[in-house]
Amino acid sequence: MKIARYSDAQIMGILRQAEGGVPVSELCREHGMSSASFYKWRAKFGGMDASLITEMRDMAEQNQRLKKMYAEMSMQNDLLKEALGKKR
């Protein structure tokens, strides 16, 4: 999984600066990021605090693990059905 370049606290700080009236272009230049990243963060994390962002990321990681487990179990189930079908 891709490691985030900015921590949750940094993202919240950048969004708060923008809410405080700092121009987006200046923020992007100062923090070395694209304006597209800023607008994605604002759409995704706007109105959240750092703990909610962390919780959301943890849930996304857990969801990925569960999807992978389901895919593996489904594949094993199909293989077992196929093996049992050949014995009959």
C-alpha positions as CSV (number, residue, x, y, z in Angstrom):
1,M,0.0,0.0,0.0
2,K,1.2,3.5,-0.8
3,I,2.6,5.4,2.2
4,A,1.2,8.9,2.7
5,R,3.7,11.7,2.3
6,Y,1.8,14.0,4.6
7,S,0.6,13.0,8.1
8,D,-3.0,13.5,9.2
9,A,-1.9,16.4,11.3
10,Q,-0.1,18.1,8.4
11,I,-3.1,17.7,6.1
12,M,-5.4,19.2,8.8
13,G,-2.9,22.1,9.3
14,I,-2.9,22.8,5.6
15,L,-6.7,22.8,5.3
16,R,-7.0,25.0,8.4
17,Q,-4.5,27.5,6.8
18,A,-6.7,27.6,3.7
19,E,-9.8,28.2,5.8
20,G,-7.9,31.0,7.5
21,G,-7.6,32.9,4.2
22,V,-4.2,31.8,2.9
23,P,-4.4,31.5,-0.9
24,V,-4.3,27.9,-2.2
25,S,-1.5,28.6,-4.7
26,E,0.7,29.9,-1.9
27,L,0.0,26.9,0.3
28,C,0.8,24.5,-2.5
29,R,4.1,26.3,-3.2
30,E,5.0,26.4,0.5
31,H,4.3,22.7,1.1
32,G,5.5,21.4,-2.2
33,M,2.3,19.8,-3.4
34,S,-0.1,20.2,-6.3
35,S,-3.3,22.1,-6.2
36,A,-5.1,18.9,-7.2
37,S,-3.9,17.2,-4.0
38,F,-5.2,20.1,-2.0
39,Y,-8.7,20.0,-3.6
40,K,-8.8,16.2,-3.2
41,W,-8.0,16.6,0.5
42,R,-10.5,19.3,1.0
43,A,-13.2,17.2,-0.7
44,K,-12.3,14.1,1.3
45,F,-11.3,15.5,4.7
46,G,-13.1,18.9,4.8
47,G,-14.9,19.3,8.2
48,M,-13.0,16.4,9.8
49,D,-10.5,16.4,12.6
50,A,-7.3,14.4,12.7
51,S,-8.8,11.5,14.7
52,L,-11.6,11.0,12.2
53,I,-9.1,11.0,9.3
54,T,-7.0,8.3,11.2
55,E,-10.1,6.3,11.9
56,M,-11.2,6.5,8.2
57,R,-7.8,5.3,7.0
58,D,-7.7,2.4,9.5
59,M,-11.1,1.3,8.3
60,A,-10.0,1.5,4.6
61,E,-7.0,-0.7,5.5
62,Q,-9.2,-3.2,7.3
63,N,-11.6,-3.2,4.4
64,Q,-8.7,-4.1,2.0
65,R,-7.5,-6.9,4.3
66,L,-11.1,-8.3,4.4
67,K,-11.5,-8.1,0.7
68,K,-8.2,-10.0,0.2
69,M,-9.3,-12.7,2.8
70,Y,-12.6,-13.1,1.0
71,A,-11.0,-13.5,-2.4
72,E,-8.6,-16.2,-1.0
73,M,-11.4,-18.0,0.8
74,S,-13.6,-17.9,-2.3
75,M,-10.7,-19.3,-4.4
76,Q,-10.2,-22.1,-1.9
77,N,-13.9,-22.9,-1.9
78,D,-13.9,-23.1,-5.7
79,L,-10.9,-25.4,-5.7
80,L,-12.5,-27.7,-3.1
81,K,-15.7,-27.9,-5.1
82,E,-13.8,-28.7,-8.2
83,A,-11.8,-31.4,-6.4
84,L,-14.9,-32.9,-4.9
85,G,-16.7,-32.9,-8.3
86,K,-13.9,-34.9,-9.9
87,K,-14.1,-37.7,-7.3
88,R,-17.7,-38.5,-8.0
